Amino acid sequence: MAGLPGPLGAVLLAALAAPAEQLPPRTVEAVNTALARARDSLSIPGLTAAVAVGGEMVFARGLGLADLENAVPARAETVYRIASLAKPITATAVLQLAERGRLDLDAPVQQYVPAFLEKPAGPDRGRARWRVTPRLLLAHQGGLRHVAAAEWSSTRHYASLGEALESFKDDPLAYEPGSRCQYSTYGYNLLGSVVEGAAGRAYLDYVREEVFEPAGMTATRLDDVLALIPNRARGYVRSASGEIANAILADTSNKIPGGGLASTAPDMARFGAALLSGRLLKPETFHAMLEPQQTRDRKRTAYGLGFRVGAWKGRPEAWQHGGQPQVSTLLYLRPGQGVAVAILCNLEGVAPALLDLAREIAGLLPAPPPAILTPPGKGR
């Protein structure tokens, strides 16, 4: 990985060394007001938000009800499906393995997942084969299709990533890899299998030991519809008439690395904090993760390697939002401030609005104190 060039590298490294502070009472009041306003305006039954600054948790609160029928309040420890917030977790695992020399980001994925056969380049290309690589999959340029409408509400239970891979591995690619950026959960499913092939252990075992434990994520786990998960929220949807109703049943075992985990807002904020503080990836690797990627014809995209990336009011930002039956979710990072904001709620269809809320919360936080820059490459 290259070093940390330019102003983004400077502000990121400053944030990595910044000490944490508890929020002043006025800031807590302002954050609470923003959360309550958003929950009311979006008619969200239950919502939990958590904020980490400088690598430490400074705020966590639940509002409303995690279970309407049983009047169970949403709390900091409420567990929600995290939907596509699984993607940056999977991306972190892939980049860790690349750091350790166990995985080549530009090698064909068949090197790690032989069951995913090479794909023909098209009827007019003879015997040519399209090259799918981990880097392209991370950037949503791998050519794999997204989850189909009928698969969105799948109730089939898959016993392993290999079994889930069978549902799409033989499908033709949707486009030439590297030629465009097209969001794909199945691309991240394939990356989960890449992790297994490169690490030599099950995906869940790897992320539990190498991501969750170092980040202090004690509540994050498989979103198992059959398991008894303490503090799990019920999920809801707004009907065509505007009424809140129970969400459809869906088993997410068909997309674990791309959207099949469950967690709490504090755990997801801890994950963001661990990335920002260099506990999961070296600073230069994390910087590369947040670098906008380009297609083969050098068109800049809005995605890095696991996060959507951009700037808001001149400040670099990265985020991933998620939506699936029962939930809307968001993990938001503002590297220059060392800020991670996680928002999880039990209503479908409101994930885009959560981005505005996270930006508002980040804007309410005090400016980080001056910090001594950490030299590039001095991560964990």
HUBELSUL-V520530 format. One record per pair of residues at least 24 apart in sequence whose ideal C-beta (glycine too) atoms are under 7 Angstrom apart, sorted by the first residue. I is the first residue (numbers start at 1). GAP is how many residues later the second one is. D is the distance in whole Angstrom. If there is no record, write none. Layout:
i=I gap=GAP d=D
i=I gap=GAP d=D
This chain:
i=1 gap=283 d=5
i=1 gap=284 d=5
i=1 gap=287 d=5
i=2 gap=282 d=6
i=2 gap=286 d=7
i=3 gap=281 d=5
i=3 gap=373 d=4
i=4 gap=279 d=6
i=4 gap=280 d=6
i=4 gap=283 d=5
i=4 gap=372 d=5
i=8 gap=308 d=5
i=9 gap=278 d=6
i=10 gap=363 d=7
i=11 gap=324 d=6
i=11 gap=325 d=4
i=12 gap=271 d=7
i=12 gap=275 d=6
i=12 gap=323 d=5
i=13 gap=270 d=6
i=13 gap=360 d=5
i=13 gap=361 d=5
i=14 gap=357 d=5
i=14 gap=359 d=6
i=15 gap=261 d=6
i=15 gap=320 d=6
i=15 gap=321 d=6
i=15 gap=322 d=6
i=15 gap=323 d=3
i=15 gap=353 d=6
i=16 gap=260 d=6
i=16 gap=261 d=6
i=16 gap=262 d=5
i=16 gap=267 d=6
i=16 gap=358 d=5
i=17 gap=354 d=4
i=17 gap=355 d=6
i=17 gap=356 d=7
i=17 gap=357 d=5
i=18 gap=36 d=4
i=18 gap=320 d=5
i=18 gap=350 d=4
i=18 gap=351 d=6
i=18 gap=353 d=4
i=19 gap=35 d=5
i=19 gap=350 d=7
i=20 gap=33 d=5
i=20 gap=34 d=4
i=20 gap=35 d=6
i=20 gap=36 d=3
i=20 gap=38 d=6
i=21 gap=32 d=7
i=22 gap=36 d=6
i=23 gap=35 d=5
i=23 gap=36 d=6
i=24 gap=342 d=7
i=27 gap=337 d=6
i=27 gap=338 d=7
i=27 gap=339 d=7
i=28 gap=31 d=7
i=30 gap=334 d=5
i=31 gap=28 d=6
i=31 gap=330 d=6
i=31 gap=333 d=6
i=32 gap=29 d=7
i=34 gap=323 d=6
i=34 gap=326 d=5
i=34 gap=327 d=6
i=34 gap=330 d=7
i=35 gap=26 d=7
i=35 gap=28 d=6
i=36 gap=27 d=6
i=38 gap=319 d=5
i=39 gap=24 d=5
i=39 gap=25 d=6
i=42 gap=308 d=5
i=42 gap=311 d=6
i=43 gap=195 d=7
i=43 gap=201 d=7
i=44 gap=301 d=5
i=44 gap=303 d=5
i=44 gap=306 d=7
i=45 gap=191 d=5
i=45 gap=199 d=6
i=45 gap=301 d=6
i=45 gap=302 d=6
i=46 gap=28 d=3
i=46 gap=32 d=7
i=46 gap=187 d=6
i=46 gap=299 d=6
i=46 gap=300 d=5
i=47 gap=27 d=6
i=47 gap=296 d=7
i=47 gap=298 d=4
i=48 gap=26 d=5
i=48 gap=28 d=6
i=48 gap=30 d=5
i=48 gap=216 d=7
i=48 gap=217 d=4
i=48 gap=296 d=5
i=49 gap=216 d=6
i=49 gap=293 d=7
i=49 gap=294 d=5
i=50 gap=26 d=7
i=50 gap=215 d=4
i=50 gap=216 d=4
i=50 gap=219 d=4
i=50 gap=292 d=5
i=51 gap=218 d=6
i=51 gap=290 d=5
i=51 gap=310 d=6
i=52 gap=217 d=4
i=52 gap=218 d=6
i=52 gap=220 d=6
i=52 gap=221 d=4
i=52 gap=288 d=4
i=53 gap=285 d=6
i=53 gap=286 d=6
i=53 gap=312 d=6
i=54 gap=284 d=5
i=54 gap=314 d=7
i=55 gap=218 d=5
i=55 gap=221 d=6
i=55 gap=222 d=4
i=55 gap=283 d=7
i=56 gap=217 d=7
i=57 gap=209 d=6
i=57 gap=212 d=6
i=57 gap=213 d=7
i=60 gap=205 d=6
i=60 gap=206 d=5
i=66 gap=167 d=4
i=66 gap=168 d=7
i=66 gap=280 d=6
i=67 gap=166 d=7
i=67 gap=167 d=5
i=68 gap=166 d=7
i=74 gap=159 d=7
i=76 gap=188 d=7
i=76 gap=189 d=7
i=76 gap=190 d=6
i=77 gap=142 d=7
i=77 gap=154 d=5
i=77 gap=187 d=6
i=78 gap=153 d=5
i=78 gap=155 d=5
i=78 gap=186 d=6
i=79 gap=140 d=6
i=79 gap=150 d=6
i=79 gap=152 d=5
i=79 gap=153 d=5
i=79 gap=154 d=7
i=79 gap=183 d=5
i=79 gap=184 d=7
i=79 gap=185 d=6
i=80 gap=153 d=5
i=80 gap=182 d=7
i=80 gap=247 d=5
i=80 gap=249 d=7
i=80 gap=264 d=4
i=80 gap=266 d=6
i=81 gap=142 d=5
i=81 gap=171 d=7
i=81 gap=181 d=5
i=81 gap=243 d=6
i=81 gap=245 d=6
i=81 gap=246 d=5
i=82 gap=179 d=5
i=82 gap=180 d=6
i=82 gap=181 d=5
i=82 gap=186 d=7
i=82 gap=240 d=6
i=82 gap=247 d=5
i=82 gap=262 d=7
i=83 gap=176 d=5
i=83 gap=239 d=3
i=83 gap=240 d=6
i=83 gap=241 d=4
i=83 gap=244 d=6
i=83 gap=246 d=5
i=84 gap=101 d=7
i=84 gap=174 d=7
i=84 gap=175 d=5
i=84 gap=236 d=6
i=84 gap=237 d=7
i=84 gap=238 d=4
i=85 gap=183 d=6
i=85 gap=235 d=6
i=85 gap=237 d=5
i=85 gap=244 d=5
i=85 gap=246 d=5
i=86 gap=171 d=6
i=86 gap=172 d=6
i=86 gap=173 d=5
i=86 gap=174 d=6
i=86 gap=175 d=5
i=87 gap=101 d=5
i=87 gap=171 d=6
i=87 gap=219 d=6
i=87 gap=233 d=6
i=88 gap=218 d=4
i=88 gap=219 d=6
i=88 gap=232 d=5
i=88 gap=243 d=7
i=89 gap=118 d=6
i=89 gap=122 d=6
i=89 gap=172 d=7
i=89 gap=182 d=7
i=90 gap=98 d=5
i=90 gap=101 d=5
i=90 gap=102 d=6
i=90 gap=105 d=7
i=90 gap=167 d=4
i=90 gap=168 d=7
i=91 gap=47 d=5
i=91 gap=198 d=7
i=91 gap=214 d=6
i=91 gap=215 d=3
i=92 gap=119 d=6
i=92 gap=183 d=7
i=92 gap=188 d=5
i=92 gap=189 d=6
i=92 gap=214 d=7
i=93 gap=102 d=5
i=93 gap=113 d=6
i=93 gap=114 d=5
i=93 gap=117 d=7
i=93 gap=118 d=6
i=94 gap=40 d=6
i=94 gap=44 d=6
i=94 gap=97 d=6
i=94 gap=100 d=7
i=94 gap=101 d=6
i=95 gap=186 d=6
i=95 gap=190 d=5
i=95 gap=194 d=6
i=95 gap=210 d=7
i=96 gap=114 d=6
i=96 gap=185 d=7
i=97 gap=98 d=7
i=97 gap=101 d=5
i=97 gap=102 d=6
i=99 gap=182 d=7
i=99 gap=183 d=6
i=99 gap=186 d=6
i=102 gap=96 d=5
i=102 gap=97 d=7
i=103 gap=31 d=7
i=103 gap=95 d=4
i=105 gap=28 d=7
i=105 gap=29 d=5
i=105 gap=30 d=4
i=106 gap=27 d=5
i=106 gap=29 d=6
i=107 gap=26 d=6
i=108 gap=24 d=7
i=108 gap=25 d=6
i=109 gap=24 d=6
i=109 gap=25 d=6
i=109 gap=81 d=6
i=109 gap=85 d=6
i=112 gap=82 d=5
i=112 gap=85 d=3
i=112 gap=86 d=5
i=113 gap=77 d=7
i=113 gap=80 d=5
i=113 gap=81 d=6
i=113 gap=84 d=5
i=115 gap=47 d=7
i=115 gap=50 d=6
i=115 gap=54 d=6
i=116 gap=49 d=7
i=116 gap=53 d=5
i=116 gap=74 d=6
i=119 gap=53 d=6
i=119 gap=54 d=5
i=130 gap=43 d=6
i=130 gap=46 d=6
i=130 gap=47 d=5
i=131 gap=46 d=6
i=132 gap=45 d=5
i=134 gap=57 d=6
i=134 gap=60 d=6
i=136 gap=41 d=5
i=136 gap=42 d=6
i=137 gap=50 d=4
i=137 gap=53 d=6
i=137 gap=54 d=5
i=138 gap=53 d=7
i=138 gap=167 d=4
i=138 gap=168 d=6
i=139 gap=42 d=7
i=139 gap=154 d=4
i=139 gap=162 d=7
i=139 gap=164 d=5
i=139 gap=166 d=6
i=140 gap=41 d=5
i=140 gap=42 d=6
i=140 gap=43 d=5
i=140 gap=44 d=6
i=140 gap=47 d=6
i=140 gap=163 d=5
i=141 gap=36 d=6
i=141 gap=37 d=5
i=141 gap=39 d=7
i=141 gap=40 d=5
i=141 gap=152 d=7
i=141 gap=154 d=6
i=142 gap=35 d=5
i=142 gap=42 d=7
i=142 gap=45 d=5
i=143 gap=30 d=4
i=143 gap=31 d=6
i=143 gap=32 d=5
i=143 gap=33 d=6
i=143 gap=34 d=4
i=144 gap=29 d=7
i=144 gap=30 d=7
i=144 gap=40 d=5
i=144 gap=42 d=5
i=144 gap=43 d=4
i=144 gap=46 d=6
i=145 gap=26 d=6
i=145 gap=29 d=5
i=145 gap=39 d=6
i=145 gap=41 d=6
i=146 gap=37 d=6
i=146 gap=38 d=5
i=146 gap=39 d=6
i=146 gap=40 d=7
i=147 gap=38 d=5
i=147 gap=39 d=7
i=147 gap=108 d=6
i=151 gap=103 d=6
i=153 gap=95 d=5
i=153 gap=97 d=5
i=153 gap=172 d=6
i=154 gap=96 d=6
i=154 gap=97 d=6
i=154 gap=100 d=5
i=155 gap=94 d=6
i=155 gap=95 d=7
i=155 gap=96 d=5
i=156 gap=95 d=6
i=156 gap=98 d=7
i=157 gap=94 d=5
i=157 gap=96 d=5
i=158 gap=95 d=4
i=158 gap=96 d=5
i=161 gap=31 d=5
i=161 gap=32 d=5
i=161 gap=35 d=6
i=161 gap=42 d=6
i=161 gap=95 d=6
i=162 gap=31 d=7
i=164 gap=25 d=6
i=164 gap=89 d=7
i=164 gap=90 d=5
i=165 gap=24 d=7
i=165 gap=28 d=6
i=167 gap=87 d=6
i=178 gap=117 d=6
i=178 gap=118 d=4
i=179 gap=116 d=6
i=179 gap=117 d=6
i=180 gap=115 d=6
i=181 gap=114 d=6
i=181 gap=120 d=4
i=181 gap=122 d=6
i=185 gap=70 d=5
i=185 gap=73 d=4
i=185 gap=74 d=6
i=186 gap=72 d=7
i=188 gap=69 d=5
i=188 gap=70 d=3
i=189 gap=66 d=6
i=189 gap=68 d=5
i=189 gap=69 d=5
i=191 gap=66 d=6
i=192 gap=64 d=6
i=192 gap=65 d=3
i=203 gap=53 d=7
i=203 gap=54 d=6
i=211 gap=69 d=6
i=214 gap=60 d=6
i=214 gap=65 d=5
i=214 gap=66 d=6
i=215 gap=55 d=5
i=215 gap=56 d=5
i=215 gap=59 d=4
i=215 gap=64 d=7
i=215 gap=65 d=6
i=216 gap=54 d=5
i=217 gap=46 d=7
i=217 gap=50 d=4
i=217 gap=53 d=6
i=217 gap=54 d=6
i=218 gap=49 d=7
i=219 gap=44 d=6
i=219 gap=45 d=5
i=219 gap=48 d=5
i=220 gap=41 d=6
i=220 gap=43 d=4
i=220 gap=47 d=5
i=221 gap=40 d=7
i=221 gap=41 d=6
i=222 gap=34 d=7
i=222 gap=38 d=7
i=222 gap=39 d=6
i=223 gap=29 d=5
i=223 gap=37 d=5
i=223 gap=38 d=6
i=223 gap=39 d=4
i=225 gap=26 d=5
i=229 gap=33 d=6
i=233 gap=113 d=4
i=234 gap=112 d=6
i=235 gap=90 d=6
i=235 gap=91 d=2
i=235 gap=92 d=6
i=235 gap=111 d=5
i=236 gap=110 d=6
i=236 gap=111 d=5
i=237 gap=111 d=5
i=238 gap=109 d=7
i=238 gap=111 d=7
i=247 gap=78 d=5
i=247 gap=79 d=4
i=247 gap=101 d=6
i=248 gap=77 d=5
i=250 gap=74 d=7
i=250 gap=75 d=4
i=252 gap=72 d=7
i=259 gap=63 d=6
i=259 gap=65 d=6
i=265 gap=77 d=4
i=265 gap=78 d=7
i=265 gap=79 d=5
i=268 gap=63 d=5
i=268 gap=74 d=4
i=269 gap=71 d=5
i=269 gap=72 d=7
i=269 gap=73 d=4
i=272 gap=59 d=6
i=272 gap=61 d=5
i=272 gap=68 d=3
i=272 gap=70 d=7
i=273 gap=67 d=5
i=276 gap=57 d=7
i=276 gap=59 d=6
i=276 gap=62 d=5
i=276 gap=64 d=6
i=278 gap=101 d=4
i=278 gap=102 d=6
i=279 gap=101 d=5
i=280 gap=100 d=7
i=281 gap=98 d=6
i=282 gap=95 d=6
i=282 gap=97 d=3
i=283 gap=91 d=6
i=283 gap=93 d=6
i=283 gap=94 d=7
i=283 gap=95 d=7
i=283 gap=96 d=5
i=284 gap=92 d=5
i=284 gap=93 d=6
i=290 gap=28 d=5
i=290 gap=45 d=7
i=312 gap=47 d=6
i=319 gap=36 d=6
i=321 gap=30 d=4
i=321 gap=31 d=7
i=321 gap=33 d=6
i=321 gap=34 d=6
i=322 gap=29 d=6
i=323 gap=25 d=6
i=323 gap=26 d=7
i=323 gap=28 d=4
i=328 gap=26 d=6
i=330 gap=24 d=4
i=330 gap=25 d=6
i=330 gap=28 d=6
i=332 gap=26 d=4
i=332 gap=30 d=7
i=334 gap=28 d=5
i=337 gap=25 d=7
i=337 gap=28 d=7
i=337 gap=31 d=5
i=338 gap=30 d=6
i=339 gap=26 d=6
